[in-house]
């Protein structure tokens, strides 16, 4: 686990998602995926800055192909936002930090 990011596996996935008291953003990624490496530092920043408001988790699709199939993850990076244990949003492809925060805005408590 780096910078507040939770690493998920087949054995921990359901427990982490269902017991979360904040929205969980799950990054479906793989070691060989260039765009996945591009968004990794962005997700780390968001995990630190939004700590307590949202949980950032990573799931390696090569090590956990059953979960990738379960959620129809066809291309990576795919970010699934789980809210109350259900998929609330799907983001496919690498995005910049501003765009990611905009996409996640509806799940973050407003700080204004």
N, C-alpha and C positions, 0 to 999 in steps of 0.2 A: 504494500500500500504506500503510495507516494502522495504527499501533500493532501491528505484528507480524502483520497480516492479509495473506494472500496473495490477490491477485486472479487468478482463473482465467479462461481463455478456451478455446474449442474447441481451439486449437493447443497450449496448455500443459497442459490437463486431465490426460490420461493419464500424461504424464511426471511431473507433480507427485504424483499419487495413487500411482502405482506405485513411485516412488523414495522415498516418505516412510518415515522410520523411526519415526514416531509415528502414532497415529490422526489422521485428517484429518476435521475437521468442515466440510462444505461448505454454506454458506448460499446457497440459491437465492433470489434477491431481484430486485426491480425498483424503479426510481426512483419510480414512482407508488404504491408499496405502503406504506400507513400502518404496519401492524404490522411490516413489514421495518425501517422507520426506528426503531421502538420497540426492537427487539432489537439493532440495530447497536451502540449503546454498551455493551450487556451483553457482546456477543461480543468487543468490543475489550478490555474488562476481563479476560475469561477468557483471551484471547490473551496478555496481558501476565502475568497471574498464573500461568498454566499453561504458560508458555514452556518448550519443551524436552520437555514431556510430551504435548502435543497441538498440532496445527496447525489454525488457524482460517483458512478460505478463503471467498471470496465469488465467486459466479457470477451475473452479470446475465442473467436469462432472456430479456430483450428482445434483447440483443446475441448470445446463444448459444442460440437456441431448439432447436437440434439436441440439445444436452445435456439440456435440460429434457425433451424427448421421450424420449431414450434412457433416462432414469431415471424415467419416468412421473410427473414433477412436474406435478400438476394445479392445486395451489393454493400460494400463497406467503404467508409464508415457509415453506419446507421445508428442514430441516437433514438432510443425509445424513452419517452417520458411516462413513467408510471405514477399515477395518482390514486391513492386508496386501493392499491393492488391491481389496478386496471391500466391498460395502455391508453393514455390520454392524447399522445401526440407522437408522430414519427417524423424524424428529420433524416434525410438521406444526403450524403456527401459532406465534404469539408466546408465549413463556413468560418468567417472571421468572427472575432470575439463580439463585436457590436451586433452583428446579425444573429449570433447565437443567443445573446442576452435578450434581444428583441423577441426571438422565437420563444424563449423561456419566460418572458415577462408575465404571461398570464398565470404562471405557477409560483411566481415570487411575490412575497408580500411587499406592497409599495412602501418605500421608505421616505415618502414626501411628507 
